[in-house]
Structure formats: C-alpha cells, structure tokens
C-alpha cells in the first residue's frame, strides 16, 4: 500500500480510536434510551484493512448501515451488526424481552426498528463529532441493508471497493445480559484522516 492511500500510523490509529470512542459512547447512550437496558461499549480497536480482510475474520449474516457525510466530513461510515444482535435490539424496542430463537429471521418490522436504532446512534455520534471538530457535521439519512461478510458486496452497497484500504474500528457491545458481541465501524481513509487531524488540531 502506497502513501497515496493515506495509511494511518499507529499514533493516528490510537487517535482515531479515541475519537470513535467518544462518538460511539454517545451512540450507546441513545441506544440505551431506546431499549431501556444498560448499554456498554468497550474502548475500540483500530486497524487498517480491506473488506476482503474483514471477511476473513468476521463472517455470517449481518445488518449494515451506511451513513454518507453531506457536510463537515467527506466519505461515509459503515456500521455492521450481527443479525442476532439486531433481532434482540428490535425486539426490545417493540416491548419484547429480547429473547430470540434460531434460525434468526429479520422481518420488515425488525429492520424498521433496527434502522431507527442505528439512525439514533449515528445521529448522536455525529453530534459528538461536531463538538470535537468545532464545525457542523451532517449526514444523509442512513441506508440499511442486509449483508453477508463472507460475500463480496457491490461497491454501490458498501461504498468502497473490496480491495481498497479502509479504517476498521471494532467495538465490543453489551446490552443488559442479552448481548455481548461486536459492532464494526468502517470508514474511508480520507474520513479517518480528517477525524484524526481534527482531534490533533483541537488538542
């Protein structure tokens, strides 16, 4: 990978993790309100990889939410959550106990609920980024879709080519006693670089 790919140094990855930790903590608070459960997100792990690299370690059916920045930052963010976790969150939002049965099948109602949850989380995260970057950061309405990390999705769906370097931020998420799992945030390298530079400038 060449320098033209804007590969992040270890220091930059640590800074990006700090930024994402602050923004996703706000997202966790928003989710906790929706599901009436304690939501805890661990300090993230940041790495530079590709979609092909993600497929090697993060398989299975998932829900993806893509949020394009329309002001303040360039590029987009992609959040990936496992289907089982999405089903639990949707059930909690609809007043259920959060107990699900295998095989996991997401109904249109489930997808609508998880879309609302992710919209709230991403909106709260964007508001936090606005404070960090000292400028308005706005996103388009996030797009929800189902995805299988074992497959090679179209660039139109995820927003980047499967072999292009991207910044991947892994969070461990706990929702009450029902979820102890992972959420992956993926962003263009240009977006990651802008966030890193913003935090450096505000230090």
Secondary structure, 3 states (H helix, E strand, C coil): CCHHHCCCCHHHHHHHHHHHHHHHHHHHHHHHHHHCCCEEECCCEEEEECHHHHHHHCCCEEEEEEEEEEECCCCEEEEEEEHHHHHHHHHHHCCCCCCCCCCCCCCHHHHHHHHHHHHHHHHHHHHHHHHHHCCCCEECCCEEEEEECCCCCCHHHHCCCCCCCEEEEEEEEEECCCEEEEEEEEEEHHHHHHHHHHHHHHC
